Amino acid sequence: MAENKIEQYLIDLMYTYQQIDKNIWLLDDEDHSLQSVVIMHADPLVVIRAEIMDVPSNNISKLYTKLLELNGTDLIHGAYALGNGKKIILIDSLLYDTMDYDDFRATLDSFSLALTQHYPILSKYREKTGA
């Protein structure tokens, strides 16, 4: 039996994850398109977060416009945001006490769709590396 409902939901959803610290889990589940998604319980919130990419030095305003468009049209749960001003992140928060299985699953389904469908769109803004 899981220690709390987050871990129980992860088990029920059959996601590949590891608990990396007390109240912090890392999803690394290719089958569900949820790689490097961090779930953190910081009472009263459950924060779900994924780093998408570094903020590029070029085309920033076009990237920010695209992120706002995706937030407004494509994301039902969560939003793109800046993490520490240097990373584009996908983030959502839920209230632990009122969060149920369907809320938790809907957020992770939304993340999975965003990570799969938005990657080709956002990868155009990534910094080119190499010669």
OpenMM code with the backbone's topology and positions (N, CA, C; nanometers):
from openmm import Vec3, app, unit

residues = "MET ALA GLU ASN LYS ILE GLU GLN TYR LEU ILE ASP LEU MET TYR THR TYR GLN GLN ILE ASP LYS ASN ILE TRP LEU LEU ASP ASP GLU ASP HIS SER LEU GLN SER VAL VAL ILE MET HIS ALA ASP PRO LEU VAL VAL ILE ARG ALA GLU ILE MET ASP VAL PRO SER ASN ASN ILE SER LYS LEU TYR THR LYS LEU LEU GLU LEU ASN GLY THR ASP LEU ILE HIS GLY ALA TYR ALA LEU GLY ASN GLY LYS LYS ILE ILE LEU ILE ASP SER LEU LEU TYR ASP THR MET ASP TYR ASP ASP PHE ARG ALA THR LEU ASP SER PHE SER LEU ALA LEU THR GLN HIS TYR PRO ILE LEU SER LYS TYR ARG GLU LYS THR GLY ALA".split()
positions = [
    Vec3(0.0843, -0.1187, 0.0000),
    Vec3(0.0000, 0.0000, 0.0000),
    Vec3(0.0885, 0.1247, 0.0000),
    Vec3(0.0521, 0.2216, -0.0796),
    Vec3(0.1308, 0.3438, -0.0916),
    Vec3(0.1161, 0.4307, 0.0333),
    Vec3(0.2189, 0.5114, 0.0562),
    Vec3(0.2224, 0.5985, 0.1741),
    Vec3(0.1215, 0.7129, 0.1638),
    Vec3(0.0982, 0.7638, 0.0440),
    Vec3(0.0012, 0.8718, 0.0259),
    Vec3(-0.0694, 0.8547, -0.1076),
    Vec3(-0.1672, 0.9410, -0.1331),
    Vec3(-0.2479, 0.9211, -0.2529),
    Vec3(-0.1711, 0.9498, -0.3816),
    Vec3(-0.0697, 1.0345, -0.3797),
    Vec3(0.0088, 1.0591, -0.5010),
    Vec3(0.0744, 0.9288, -0.5467),
    Vec3(0.1431, 0.8650, -0.4559),
    Vec3(0.2098, 0.7398, -0.4916),
    Vec3(0.1077, 0.6329, -0.5316),
    Vec3(-0.0051, 0.6296, -0.4640),
    Vec3(-0.1087, 0.5327, -0.4994),
    Vec3(-0.1612, 0.5587, -0.6411),
    Vec3(-0.1805, 0.6844, -0.6748),
    Vec3(-0.2264, 0.7184, -0.8101),
    Vec3(-0.1222, 0.6788, -0.9145),
    Vec3(0.0051, 0.7018, -0.8848),
    Vec3(0.1115, 0.6631, -0.9777),
    Vec3(0.1120, 0.5122, -0.9996),
    Vec3(0.0912, 0.4386, -0.8928),
    Vec3(0.0838, 0.2924, -0.9021),
    Vec3(-0.0379, 0.2516, -0.9846),
    Vec3(-0.1536, 0.3104, -0.9537),
    Vec3(-0.2767, 0.2774, -1.0251),
    Vec3(-0.2670, 0.3088, -1.1743),
    Vec3(-0.1960, 0.4167, -1.2081),
    Vec3(-0.1791, 0.4556, -1.3484),
    Vec3(-0.0694, 0.3758, -1.4184),
    Vec3(0.0028, 0.2948, -1.3405),
    Vec3(0.1106, 0.2100, -1.3917),
    Vec3(0.2211, 0.2915, -1.4601),
    Vec3(0.2555, 0.4049, -1.4001),
    Vec3(0.3641, 0.4879, -1.4502),
    Vec3(0.4971, 0.4391, -1.3939),
    Vec3(0.6019, 0.4584, -1.4715),
    Vec3(0.7372, 0.4302, -1.4255),
    Vec3(0.7865, 0.5549, -1.3529),
    Vec3(0.8208, 0.5395, -1.2261),
    Vec3(0.8617, 0.6542, -1.1449),
    Vec3(0.9568, 0.6078, -1.0363),
    Vec3(1.0209, 0.7052, -0.9753),
    Vec3(1.1000, 0.6776, -0.8563),
    Vec3(1.0791, 0.7915, -0.7572),
    Vec3(1.0783, 0.7573, -0.6311),
    Vec3(1.0704, 0.8605, -0.5285),
    Vec3(1.2131, 0.9067, -0.5045),
    Vec3(1.2383, 1.0339, -0.5305),
    Vec3(1.3756, 1.0844, -0.5202),
    Vec3(1.4014, 1.1551, -0.3876),
    Vec3(1.2957, 1.1859, -0.3159),
    Vec3(1.3078, 1.2466, -0.1841),
    Vec3(1.1702, 1.2365, -0.1183),
    Vec3(1.1632, 1.2732, 0.0071),
    Vec3(1.0329, 1.2715, 0.0733),
    Vec3(0.9411, 1.3679, -0.0012),
    Vec3(0.8276, 1.3179, -0.0463),
    Vec3(0.7253, 1.3962, -0.1163),
    Vec3(0.7688, 1.4491, -0.2535),
    Vec3(0.8689, 1.3847, -0.3159),
    Vec3(0.9111, 1.4219, -0.4506),
    Vec3(0.9284, 1.2946, -0.5330),
    Vec3(0.8621, 1.2919, -0.6496),
    Vec3(0.8686, 1.1776, -0.7400),
    Vec3(0.9132, 1.2246, -0.8767),
    Vec3(0.9871, 1.1398, -0.9452),
    Vec3(1.0328, 1.1667, -1.0812),
    Vec3(0.9715, 1.0629, -1.1735),
    Vec3(0.8931, 1.1098, -1.2694),
    Vec3(0.8378, 1.0217, -1.3716),
    Vec3(0.9367, 1.0140, -1.4851),
    Vec3(0.9697, 0.8940, -1.5260),
    Vec3(1.0521, 0.8691, -1.6438),
    Vec3(0.9860, 0.7547, -1.7185),
    Vec3(0.8786, 0.7880, -1.7862),
    Vec3(0.7919, 0.6872, -1.8459),
    Vec3(0.7748, 0.7156, -1.9952),
    Vec3(0.8589, 0.6536, -2.0757),
    Vec3(0.8523, 0.6740, -2.2208),
    Vec3(0.7209, 0.6262, -2.2802),
    Vec3(0.6667, 0.5176, -2.2271),
    Vec3(0.5419, 0.4624, -2.2799),
    Vec3(0.4264, 0.5612, -2.2703),
    Vec3(0.4318, 0.6492, -2.1704),
    Vec3(0.3262, 0.7489, -2.1521),
    Vec3(0.3728, 0.8900, -2.1893),
    Vec3(0.4880, 0.9004, -2.2537),
    Vec3(0.5459, 1.0293, -2.2949),
    Vec3(0.5596, 1.1263, -2.1781),
    Vec3(0.6061, 1.0738, -2.0677),
    Vec3(0.6259, 1.1558, -1.9474),
    Vec3(0.7685, 1.1357, -1.8958),
    Vec3(0.8637, 1.1978, -1.9657),
    Vec3(1.0029, 1.1873, -1.9244),
    Vec3(1.0418, 1.3099, -1.8426),
    Vec3(1.1106, 1.2849, -1.7341),
    Vec3(1.1638, 1.3904, -1.6469),
    Vec3(1.0554, 1.4858, -1.5956),
    Vec3(0.9420, 1.4306, -1.5589),
    Vec3(0.8347, 1.5087, -1.4979),
    Vec3(0.8459, 1.4912, -1.3468),
    Vec3(0.8545, 1.6031, -1.2764),
    Vec3(0.8700, 1.6010, -1.1307),
    Vec3(0.7355, 1.6328, -1.0666),
    Vec3(0.7009, 1.5537, -0.9669),
    Vec3(0.5799, 1.5757, -0.8878),
    Vec3(0.6248, 1.6009, -0.7448),
    Vec3(0.5831, 1.7146, -0.6900),
    Vec3(0.6256, 1.7518, -0.5559),
    Vec3(0.5032, 1.7860, -0.4714),
    Vec3(0.4953, 1.7276, -0.3541),
    Vec3(0.3894, 1.7623, -0.2594),
    Vec3(0.4479, 1.8566, -0.1555),
    Vec3(0.4063, 1.9823, -0.1633),
    Vec3(0.4464, 2.0843, -0.0664),
    Vec3(0.3166, 2.1409, -0.0099),
    Vec3(0.2715, 2.0800, 0.0981),
    Vec3(0.1405, 2.1090, 0.1545),
    Vec3(0.1108, 2.2586, 0.1563),
    Vec3(0.0005, 2.3010, 0.1015),
    Vec3(-0.1171, 2.2247, 0.0604),
    Vec3(-0.1196, 2.1873, -0.0881),
    Vec3(-0.0109, 2.2130, -0.1602),
    Vec3(-0.0112, 2.1950, -0.3051),
    Vec3(0.0606, 2.0689, -0.3515),
    Vec3(0.0179, 2.0228, -0.4668),
    Vec3(0.0916, 1.9241, -0.5449),
    Vec3(0.1339, 1.9988, -0.6703),
    Vec3(0.2640, 2.0094, -0.6914),
    Vec3(0.3177, 2.0806, -0.8073),
    Vec3(0.3748, 1.9779, -0.9033),
    Vec3(0.3312, 1.9861, -1.0283),
    Vec3(0.3795, 1.8970, -1.1336),
    Vec3(0.4530, 1.9844, -1.2331),
    Vec3(0.5767, 1.9445, -1.2663),
    Vec3(0.6644, 2.0348, -1.3431),
    Vec3(0.7534, 1.9549, -1.4363),
    Vec3(0.7734, 2.0098, -1.5556),
    Vec3(0.8675, 1.9510, -1.6517),
    Vec3(0.9458, 2.0635, -1.7178),
    Vec3(1.0778, 2.0479, -1.7230),
    Vec3(1.1606, 2.1435, -1.7967),
    Vec3(1.1506, 2.1097, -1.9442),
    Vec3(1.1223, 2.2100, -2.0247),
    Vec3(1.1024, 2.1901, -2.1672),
    Vec3(1.2298, 2.2216, -2.2457),
    Vec3(1.2873, 2.3375, -2.2181),
    Vec3(1.4067, 2.3791, -2.2927),
    Vec3(1.4658, 2.5030, -2.2280),
    Vec3(1.5906, 2.5339, -2.2651),
    Vec3(1.6521, 2.6594, -2.2250),
    Vec3(1.5867, 2.7732, -2.3017),
    Vec3(1.5826, 2.8898, -2.2404),
    Vec3(1.5354, 3.0083, -2.3115),
    Vec3(1.6422, 3.0450, -2.4141),
    Vec3(1.6066, 3.0514, -2.5419),
    Vec3(1.7070, 3.0820, -2.6438),
    Vec3(1.7447, 3.2304, -2.6427),
    Vec3(1.8552, 3.2617, -2.7042),
    Vec3(1.8972, 3.4018, -2.7102),
    Vec3(1.8354, 3.4739, -2.8300),
    Vec3(1.7840, 3.3982, -2.9258),
    Vec3(1.7211, 3.4584, -3.0442),
    Vec3(1.5733, 3.4232, -3.0497),
    Vec3(1.4964, 3.5066, -3.1187),
    Vec3(1.3529, 3.4826, -3.1410),
    Vec3(1.2731, 3.4673, -3.0119),
    Vec3(1.3164, 3.5364, -2.9065),
    Vec3(1.2498, 3.5217, -2.7773),
    Vec3(1.1053, 3.5691, -2.7847),
    Vec3(1.0807, 3.6839, -2.8460),
    Vec3(0.9431, 3.7345, -2.8487),
    Vec3(0.8525, 3.6412, -2.9291),
    Vec3(0.9036, 3.5814, -3.0363),
    Vec3(0.8239, 3.4853, -3.1134),
    Vec3(0.7953, 3.3604, -3.0303),
    Vec3(0.8953, 3.3148, -2.9556),
    Vec3(0.8762, 3.1993, -2.8688),
    Vec3(0.7723, 3.2294, -2.7612),
    Vec3(0.7832, 3.3439, -2.6953),
    Vec3(0.6873, 3.3788, -2.5907),
    Vec3(0.5462, 3.3905, -2.6468),
    Vec3(0.5338, 3.4452, -2.7667),
    Vec3(0.4028, 3.4542, -2.8313),
    Vec3(0.3470, 3.3141, -2.8558),
    Vec3(0.4302, 3.2248, -2.9064),
    Vec3(0.3861, 3.0873, -2.9325),
    Vec3(0.3456, 3.0173, -2.8028),
    Vec3(0.4222, 3.0364, -2.6943),
    Vec3(0.3891, 2.9750, -2.5662),
    Vec3(0.2545, 3.0259, -2.5136),
    Vec3(0.2310, 3.1568, -2.5273),
    Vec3(0.1024, 3.2125, -2.4840),
    Vec3(-0.0121, 3.1585, -2.5683),
    Vec3(0.0112, 3.1427, -2.6983),
    Vec3(-0.0916, 3.0837, -2.7844),
    Vec3(-0.1225, 2.9403, -2.7424),
    Vec3(-0.0182, 2.8627, -2.7157),
    Vec3(-0.0387, 2.7235, -2.6715),
    Vec3(-0.1109, 2.7186, -2.5370),
    Vec3(-0.0753, 2.8096, -2.4453),
    Vec3(-0.1442, 2.8159, -2.3161),
    Vec3(-0.2937, 2.8405, -2.3360),
    Vec3(-0.3265, 2.9282, -2.4301),
    Vec3(-0.4650, 2.9679, -2.4495),
    Vec3(-0.5480, 2.8738, -2.5343),
    Vec3(-0.4832, 2.7914, -2.6171),
    Vec3(-0.5601, 2.7090, -2.7098),
    Vec3(-0.5413, 2.5589, -2.6913),
    Vec3(-0.4285, 2.5160, -2.6397),
    Vec3(-0.3945, 2.3737, -2.6409),
    Vec3(-0.3820, 2.3082, -2.5041),
    Vec3(-0.3660, 2.3868, -2.4013),
    Vec3(-0.3449, 2.3290, -2.2676),
    Vec3(-0.4713, 2.3424, -2.1842),
    Vec3(-0.5222, 2.2294, -2.1401),
    Vec3(-0.6391, 2.2298, -2.0526),
    Vec3(-0.5937, 2.2357, -1.9075),
    Vec3(-0.4888, 2.1629, -1.8757),
    Vec3(-0.4316, 2.1616, -1.7409),
    Vec3(-0.2865, 2.2049, -1.7522),
    Vec3(-0.2472, 2.2989, -1.6694),
    Vec3(-0.1093, 2.3450, -1.6689),
    Vec3(-0.0881, 2.4607, -1.7630),
    Vec3(0.0351, 2.5111, -1.7619),
    Vec3(0.0716, 2.6238, -1.8469),
    Vec3(0.2230, 2.6256, -1.8649),
    Vec3(0.2646, 2.6853, -1.9755),
    Vec3(0.4066, 2.7105, -1.9946),
    Vec3(0.4430, 2.8340, -1.9145),
    Vec3(0.5650, 2.8338, -1.8592),
    Vec3(0.6120, 2.9444, -1.7767),
    Vec3(0.7637, 2.9501, -1.7833),
    Vec3(0.8190, 3.0529, -1.7204),
    Vec3(0.9640, 3.0647, -1.7067),
    Vec3(1.0046, 3.0095, -1.5711),
    Vec3(1.1038, 2.9236, -1.5715),
    Vec3(1.1604, 2.8717, -1.4479),
    Vec3(1.2961, 2.9346, -1.4262),
    Vec3(1.3112, 3.0124, -1.3231),
    Vec3(1.4372, 3.0825, -1.2917),
    Vec3(1.4842, 3.1721, -1.4048),
    Vec3(1.3936, 3.2104, -1.4937),
    Vec3(1.4277, 3.3013, -1.6029),
    Vec3(1.5139, 3.2412, -1.7118),
    Vec3(1.5562, 3.1146, -1.6947),
    Vec3(1.6483, 3.0532, -1.7901),
    Vec3(1.5904, 2.9303, -1.8586),
    Vec3(1.4792, 2.8795, -1.8084),
    Vec3(1.4192, 2.7574, -1.8613),
    Vec3(1.2722, 2.7813, -1.8931),
    Vec3(1.2272, 2.7200, -2.0014),
    Vec3(1.0846, 2.7129, -2.0289),
    Vec3(1.0361, 2.5870, -1.9589),
    Vec3(0.9328, 2.6005, -1.8767),
    Vec3(0.8793, 2.4862, -1.8040),
    Vec3(0.7307, 2.4699, -1.8343),
    Vec3(0.6824, 2.3512, -1.8102),
    Vec3(0.5401, 2.3209, -1.8108),
    Vec3(0.5055, 2.2909, -1.6657),
    Vec3(0.4036, 2.3594, -1.6117),
    Vec3(0.3766, 2.3479, -1.4687),
    Vec3(0.2263, 2.3490, -1.4419),
    Vec3(0.1873, 2.2765, -1.3397),
    Vec3(0.0503, 2.2786, -1.2921),
    Vec3(0.0536, 2.2559, -1.1418),
    Vec3(-0.0495, 2.3017, -1.0735),
    Vec3(-0.0599, 2.2774, -0.9299),
    Vec3(-0.2029, 2.2358, -0.8973),
    Vec3(-0.2132, 2.1483, -0.8002),
    Vec3(-0.3412, 2.0973, -0.7526),
    Vec3(-0.3414, 2.1054, -0.6004),
    Vec3(-0.4578, 2.1236, -0.5411),
    Vec3(-0.4692, 2.1191, -0.3959),
    Vec3(-0.4738, 1.9731, -0.3518),
    Vec3(-0.3803, 1.9355, -0.2670),
    Vec3(-0.3689, 1.7956, -0.2256),
    Vec3(-0.4990, 1.7442, -0.1635),
    Vec3(-0.5568, 1.8217, -0.0721),
    Vec3(-0.6736, 1.7731, 0.0019),
    Vec3(-0.7948, 1.7466, -0.0872),
    Vec3(-0.8101, 1.8226, -0.1948),
    Vec3(-0.9270, 1.8044, -0.2820),
    Vec3(-0.8932, 1.7309, -0.4119),
    Vec3(-0.7651, 1.7045, -0.4359),
    Vec3(-0.7234, 1.6345, -0.5574),
    Vec3(-0.7721, 1.4906, -0.5534),
    Vec3(-0.8363, 1.4503, -0.6628),
    Vec3(-0.8744, 1.3104, -0.6728),
    Vec3(-0.8008, 1.2462, -0.7897),
    Vec3(-0.8245, 1.1188, -0.8084),
    Vec3(-0.7579, 1.0423, -0.9138),
    Vec3(-0.7787, 1.1064, -1.0511),
    Vec3(-0.9017, 1.1478, -1.0804),
    Vec3(-0.9316, 1.2064, -1.2116),
    Vec3(-0.8580, 1.3381, -1.2338),
    Vec3(-0.8468, 1.4222, -1.1301),
    Vec3(-0.7711, 1.5480, -1.1411),
    Vec3(-0.6245, 1.5195, -1.1721),
    Vec3(-0.5679, 1.4276, -1.0969),
    Vec3(-0.4266, 1.3916, -1.1116),
    Vec3(-0.4008, 1.3352, -1.2512),
    Vec3(-0.4850, 1.2432, -1.2931),
    Vec3(-0.4686, 1.1813, -1.4242),
    Vec3(-0.4866, 1.2837, -1.5366),
    Vec3(-0.5839, 1.3727, -1.5241),
    Vec3(-0.6077, 1.4739, -1.6281),
    Vec3(-0.4863, 1.5646, -1.6463),
    Vec3(-0.4226, 1.6019, -1.5359),
    Vec3(-0.3024, 1.6848, -1.5460),
    Vec3(-0.1906, 1.6097, -1.6174),
    Vec3(-0.1677, 1.4852, -1.5792),
    Vec3(-0.0597, 1.4087, -1.6421),
    Vec3(-0.0923, 1.3763, -1.7886),
    Vec3(-0.2181, 1.3522, -1.8208),
    Vec3(-0.2573, 1.3329, -1.9611),
    Vec3(-0.2315, 1.4597, -2.0419),
    Vec3(-0.2628, 1.5753, -1.9841),
    Vec3(-0.2380, 1.7025, -2.0511),
    Vec3(-0.0887, 1.7241, -2.0738),
    Vec3(-0.0067, 1.6911, -1.9734),
    Vec3(0.1383, 1.7013, -1.9881),
    Vec3(0.1873, 1.6091, -2.0997),
    Vec3(0.1386, 1.4872, -2.1001),
    Vec3(0.1800, 1.3906, -2.2015),
    Vec3(0.1488, 1.4417, -2.3420),
    Vec3(0.0281, 1.4920, -2.3611),
    Vec3(-0.0093, 1.5469, -2.4922),
    Vec3(0.0763, 1.6666, -2.5294),
    Vec3(0.0969, 1.7557, -2.4341),
    Vec3(0.1776, 1.8750, -2.4616),
    Vec3(0.3209, 1.8371, -2.4966),
    Vec3(0.3797, 1.7465, -2.4191),
    Vec3(0.5186, 1.7081, -2.4451),
    Vec3(0.5335, 1.6396, -2.5802),
    Vec3(0.4314, 1.5687, -2.6225),
    Vec3(0.4358, 1.4989, -2.7508),
    Vec3(0.4042, 1.5922, -2.8682),
    Vec3(0.2961, 1.6665, -2.8568),
    Vec3(0.2488, 1.7479, -2.9685),
    Vec3(0.3215, 1.8806, -2.9820),
    Vec3(0.3696, 1.9366, -2.8731),
    Vec3(0.4326, 2.0684, -2.8795),
    Vec3(0.5822, 2.0623, -2.9065),
    Vec3(0.6435, 1.9463, -2.8864),
    Vec3(0.7878, 1.9366, -2.9083),
    Vec3(0.8284, 1.9817, -3.0488),
    Vec3(0.7619, 1.9324, -3.1543),
    Vec3(0.8026, 1.9774, -3.2888),
    Vec3(0.7858, 2.1284, -3.3093),
    Vec3(0.6877, 2.1861, -3.2446),
    Vec3(0.6636, 2.3306, -3.2567),
    Vec3(0.7710, 2.4081, -3.1824),
    Vec3(0.7978, 2.3694, -3.0580),
    Vec3(0.8927, 2.4443, -2.9754),
    Vec3(1.0379, 2.4170, -3.0120),
    Vec3(1.0658, 2.3016, -3.0690),
    Vec3(1.2041, 2.2694, -3.1045),
    Vec3(1.2587, 2.3649, -3.2109),
    Vec3(1.1725, 2.4291, -3.2860),
    Vec3(1.2166, 2.5274, -3.3854),
    Vec3(1.2859, 2.6467, -3.3213),
    Vec3(1.2585, 2.6699, -3.1937),
    Vec3(1.3154, 2.7858, -3.1232),
    Vec3(1.4400, 2.7499, -3.0448),
    Vec3(1.4760, 2.6239, -3.0400),
    Vec3(1.5952, 2.5817, -2.9649),
    Vec3(1.7209, 2.6398, -3.0267),
    Vec3(1.8197, 2.6613, -2.9424),
    Vec3(1.9505, 2.7076, -2.9895),
    Vec3(2.0145, 2.5963, -3.0713),
    Vec3(2.0714, 2.6310, -3.1803),
    Vec3(2.1449, 2.5331, -3.2625),
    Vec3(2.2822, 2.5127, -3.1999),
    Vec3(2.3207, 2.3862, -3.1837),
    Vec3(2.4528, 2.3557, -3.1283),
    Vec3(2.5367, 2.2867, -3.2337),
    Vec3(2.6640, 2.2950, -3.2172),
    Vec3(2.7556, 2.2306, -3.3111),
    Vec3(2.7997, 2.3260, -3.4215),
    Vec3(2.8789, 2.2754, -3.5131),
    Vec3(2.9365, 2.3591, -3.6189),
    Vec3(2.8456, 2.3720, -3.7367),
] * unit.nanometer
topology = app.Topology()
chain = topology.addChain("A")
for resn in residues:
    res = topology.addResidue(resn, chain)
    for name in ("N", "CA", "C"):
        topology.addAtom(name, app.Element.getBySymbol(name[0]), res)
